[in-house]
Amino acid sequence: MKDDLSKEELKNLLLHATDQQLKDIIEYAHPVDILEAIHQLDEQKAKEILNRFPDETLGRLMEEEDDEDRYVFLKQFSQDRQKEILEEMSTDEIVDFVSSLNDEQGQEVLANLNTEDLHDVQELMQYDPDTAGGIMTTEFISIRENKTILRTLEYLQDNGQDAEMAFYLYVIDKQDHLKGVVSVRDIITNRFDVTIAELTNPNVVSLNVHDDQEEIAKIFDKYDYIMLPVVDDDNVIKGVVTVDDVIDIIKEETTEDMHLLAGVDSDEKVDGSLLESVKSRLPWLCINLITCILAASVVNSFSNTISTIVALAAINPIIAGMGGNAGTQSMTVVVRAIALNELTGENTKKALFKELGTGIISGLTIGIIVGIGCFIVYGNPYLGFVASLSMLLNLIIATCVGYLVPVVLTKLKIDPALASSIFVTTFTDCFGFFIFLSLATLLLPYII
């Protein structure tokens, strides 16, 4: 069978595959590719093909299916077949699946689990889903340090296929306390009579069951491991977190930050319902309305000046808009730095002065351009000077505010992605309007 089948070729092969061809597909094609091909078929044909797959393959397909589609996928099969499919899934995937269902559906799925899987799933469900305990899987390999490599290899042959990943073996004592780690590479490159104790690395990096998922992602990024053990407060090993889970965490956290920066609920999806989108966005729009009214009140207090010089009304949005853009640039860089733990006590002053310098240089450059433009259009050097100076001052304020707001929110234990944009926009709009219209009022006799 070709290794580089296109989606169309794979779909056609599934439709007309003999039993042997189906076995080849299962062996060589990735479950994600098989699932994508099946999604292109009509419901009846897809069901016919799925019923030809063994339980192990269906379990792998279930793990790759989207959370919202897993229940429908599972319900295509008989009650007995559902139990077999669930038995082939890893416990952390079952937990994610059950967590995405309503109470009735969740209890229905739990009732189909065998005793061992049910115990593991219920244990994992006790933890917050955003912690190491909620993310980990209980399918890992642990071993005692008195075993020889020969005994260990025999154990791996019997039990290795049940583990999420078998790149590392975790050494434990009789009470399941984590004592160290041994890599499979060390095992296969040493003599059969060598004991695990001789190969054990006691300096094992581990996660606590209560560690937040953001902290987990940072630890994986720091050490570049593909899996890490999870222990409780007594150093008893409870499970492992693997790199595929961390990729999901990074995607989730990045999506959440992007949504929050835009004033959108972190759970909103593009194919979600109309009601969900309205509930997600409307509260933030109402908050933005209040900030707009605040900015408008600043403009209204200078109504006499604006009515005297109508040109101010045209220039005003330029000053505020550029300040908002500059503030958003600084805020985005700082929020991302905080998320990646790049902003530390050692470089906070340096970062602040860098933003200040950026604001000064940008303000001078843009201010000169705007000042010259105002002079050319309106033929008034004083108006050009007011616009130029206002732009300089507002961009300096904007970059500083863009830095300070997320830093202060972090100090107050508030997610900087959640409210930074609202504060930054409010500051830049209000200060931009106030600075420009105040200077125009002071120099009004010269501008008229």
N, C-alpha and C positions, 0 to 999 in steps of 0.2 A: 504493500500500500504506500502511496506517495506520502511524504512527510509534510508537504506544504499544500494540502488541500485548501481550495478556496471555500468560502461559506456555501456557495451554490453547489460546488462539487460534493461537499460533505452532506448537504441536504439531500441531494439526489441519491447519494450512496446509502444514506439511512433509509430512504424510501424503498429501495430495491435490494437491500443487503441480504445476502444469505446468512445463515447462522455463523459460518466461519468468518465472513466479512464483518459481521457485527462484533465478533470477538476481537478482530484486528482493530476496529475503530475504538473499542473500549481500551485496548492496550496502548494505542499510539496517539489518539486524539485527546486533547485536554478537555476536561468536563465543561469548561466555559465555552469552548468552541462547539461542543455537542449541544449544549443548552441553547446557544444562539441559533443554531441550525434548526432545532426543534421548534423554537419560537416562530420561525418563518412558516411553519406548516399549519394547516387548519386543525381544529381541536380533535377531530376524530382520528386523523392520521397520526397526530402527535401522540395520542393515547395508545394507539396500536404499537407504535415504536417503543414507547416507554415500557409497555408491558412485556416486551421482549428482553429488556435489560435485567441483569441480576440485581439483587438487593444492594450489594456493595456499590455498584455504579449509581443506582438511584439515590443512595445516601450522599454520594459525592456531588451529584447534580443538585440535590436539595441544599447542600452547603453553599453552592455557588448561586443559587436562586436569590432574587431580591426578597427582603423580609416580607413585603406586602403580598408577594405572590407565592410564598412557600406553603401557606395553608391550602390554597386552591390546588397547588401541585400535589400535595399529600393526599387530598381527598379524592383524587382520581382512582385510588387503589382501595382494595378491600381492607377490612379491619386488620386481618392477620398480616397482610402485606405492609400496612402502615407501621405495625410494630417492628417488623424486620428492617424496614428502611430507617426508622428512628434509631434502631440499635447500631446501625452503621455510621451514624453521625457522631461527631465529637461533642462532648458535653457542653463546651462553651457555645457552640453553634446552636445546640438545642435551647440553651438559656436565652440566647438572642432571639430565637424563633418564638419561644413562649412569651417573652417580654413584649413582642410586637403584636400579640393577640389580645382580644378582650378576655375577661375572666372565664366565660363559658368555654370558649375555644381553647384557652390555655389549660383548663382542667381536663378537657377532652384529650389533648395531646399528652399531658402528664399521665393520664390513665393508661396510655398505650406503652409506657416505658417499663422495662424490666426493673426489678428491685434495685439492682446495683446502679443503673443509670439514674433512676428516680432519686436515690440517695445523693448521688453526686450533683445532680441538677438542683435539688432543693438546697444543698449546702451552698452552691454558687449563688443562688438567688437571694441568699441572706445578705450578700454584700451589695453595696452601691454599684450600679452598672458602670460608673465612670471611675472605678478603682481597680487596682490590680486583682483583687478578689473576684470582682464581677467580670473581669476580662479573661482571666486565666482559664486554662483547661486542665483537667485532672488526669489526662492521658500523658503520662511521662514515665521514664524509666529510672527507678532508684535501685540501689544495690548496697550490700554491706561490704565493708572494707576488707573482710577476711576471705573474700572469694578470690579464686585464681582467675586468670584471663580465660583459661579453658572453660571453667564453669560459667563465666560471664558470657562468653560467646554462645554457649549452649542455651543460656537464658534468653539471650537476644534472638536466637533463632526461633524460640517458642513464643516470645512476647513482644518482640520489636515492632511487629506490624500493627500493634494496638496503640503505639505511641503517636502523638501528634508529630513530633520530630525525634529522631534517634541519634542526633549528632553528639549529644552530651549525656552522660550518666551521672546522676546525683548520688553521692555517697551519704548514707544515713546510718544512725545507730538503731538500737532496738525500739527506741521511743520516737523514731522518725525525725529526730533532730538533724538538720543539715550540717554535715561535717566537711563537705568539699565537693569537687567536681572532677570528672575524668572524661576526656574526649575520646570518641570512637577511634580517632587516628592513633592515639596512644595505645589503645588496646590492640589494634591490628598490627602494630609495628613492634610489639614486644613478645617475649617467649610465653608459652602457655602456662608455665609454672610461676610466673610473676604474679604477686598478689595486687589487688586493687589499692591496698594501703600504700604500696610503693609508688604508685602513679598518681595518687590523689593530690590535687591542688587545694589546700585548705583556704586560700584567699579567694573565695568565690563571691562574686557580686550578686546580690539578691535584692528582690523587691519585697516590701511589706504588703500584706493584703489590703491595707488602707491607703496605700500610695495613690495619689490622683493620676489620671491618665496623662495629663500634661507632663507631670514629673517622670512618668514611665518613658514617654517619648524622648525626653531630654537624656535620660540614662542610656537608652539604646543608642542615641546619637553620639553620646560621649564615648561609649566603649565599643561600638560597632559589633555587638553580639547579635546572633540570629535568634537566640532564646535565652531567657533568664528565669531562675526559679523564684517562686513566691512563697514566703514564709509568714507565719503568724508572729505575734509578739513573743512567743516562747521559742522561736527559731525552728518550729516544726514545719517541714515542707508541706505545702497544700496544693501546689500546682505549678504550671509554667506559663509564661507569656511568650509568644513567638512573634517573629518579625512581621508576619502577615497581619497580626492583630495591631501592631504598631503603625503599619501603613494605613489601616482603617482609622486609627486614632488621629494621625496627622491630617488625613483628609477631612475627618469630622471637625477637628479643631480649626483648621484653615477655613472651612466653609462657615463655621459658626462666627469666626472673627469677621469674615467678609460681610455676612448678613448683618451682624450687629453694627458694624461701621456704617452700613447703609440704612440703619433703622428698620431692619426686617427681622422677624422671629427666626431664631436659629434652625427651627425644624421645617420652615416653609420649603416646599418643593415646586418645581416648575409645572408638574402635572397634578398638583394638589387642587382641592376644591376652591371655588370662588369664595365661600364663606371663610375658609382657613386663611386665604390671602388677605381678605378684608380685616379679619381679626388680628392678623400679624402686623399689618401696615398702618391701619387707621390710628391706633393710639400714638404712634410716633409722629404721624402727620399732625395730629392735634397738638402735640408738644411743640413741633416745629412752628405751628401757627402762632402759638404764644410767643415764641422767640421772634417771629416776624413782626408781630404787633409791637413788641418792645423796640425793635429796630425802627419801625414806622413812627413810633412816638418820638424818637430822637429826631427824625427828619421833620416831623410836624412842628417841633419846638423851634425850628428855623424857617418856618413857612414864609415869614416876611422877607428874609434874605433871598429865598428861592424865587418868590414872586417878583422881587426886584431884578434879579439876574436869572433869567430862564435857563441860560446855558448850564447853570449848576445842576439842574435836574438831569441833564444828559451826561454830565461828567461823574456825578455821584455814584451811580451803579458800577462804573469802571473801577473806582477806588475801592469800594467794598468788595466787589467780585474778585479783584486781584488779591486782596487781603485774604479772602476765603480760600482761594486756590493755594496761596503760599502756606497758610495755616494747615490746610489739609495735607500738603506735601510733608511738612514737618511731623504732623501727628501720625501719618502712616508709617514713616520711618521709625518713630519712637515706639509706637504700639507694637510693631513687628520686632523691634529690638528687645522689648520687655518680654514678649512671648517666647523669644529664643534665648532669654536670659543673657543677652549681650550687654545690657545696660546695668552696670555694677556700680558700687560705691566709688570705685577707683576712677571711672571715666565719666561720671555724671557731669562734672564741671566742664570737662573738655567737650562733651556733647552739647551742652548748653551754649558755650562760647562759639562752637561751630555753627549752630543754628542762628545765633545772633549775627555772626559774620556773614552767613548766607543771606540773612534778611537785609543787612546793610548794603551789600554789593548788589543784590537783586533790586532793592528799593531804589538805589542810586541809578541803576541802569534803566529800569522801567520808568522811574520818575522823570528822568531826563527826556525819554521818548514821549511820555504823556505831556510833559510841559511844552516841548517843541510843537507837538501836535495841536495843543490848545492855542498856542500863539499863532500858528499858521491858520487855523480854522476861525478863531475869534479875533485875532489881531490885537490881543491884550496881553502884554508881558506879565502883568501882575496876576492875571488868572492862570497863566501858565506856571508861574512860580508857586501859587497856592496848590495847584494840582500836583506839581512835582514834589513839593515838600510833604503833602498829605500822603502821596504814594509811598515815599520813603519811610515816613513814620508808621504808616499802617502795616507795611511789610515787615518792619522790625518787630512790631507788636505781634503780628500774626505768627511769625516763626517762633517767637518766644512762647506764645500761648500754645502753639502746636506742640511744643516740647513739654511745657509745664503741666498742662491739663492731664494727659495720660499718666505722668509721673505722680501727680498729687492723687489721682483716683486710685492708683496702685497702692500708695501709702495708706489710703482709706479702706483698703481691701475691697475695692470695687473694680470689676473687670473694665480696663481702660477702653476696650473695644465697644463697650455697651453705651457709653454716654459721651465719649470724647468729641465726636463730630458735632453734637448739638452745642456743647459748650464753646468749641472752637468757632463755629459758625456765628453764634450769638456775639461772642467777643469781637470778632473781626468786622461783622456788620455794624455793630453799635459804635465801636471805636473808629471805623472808617468813616461813617457818616458824621460822627461828632467832630473828628479832627478836621475834615475837609470843610464842613459848614462853619465851624468855629473860626478857622483861618479866613474863610471867605467873609465872614461877618466883621472880623477885625480889619480887614483890608478893603472893606466895601467901598469907601470913598474913592479908592484908587482903581477899583475894578469897573465901576460904573462908567 
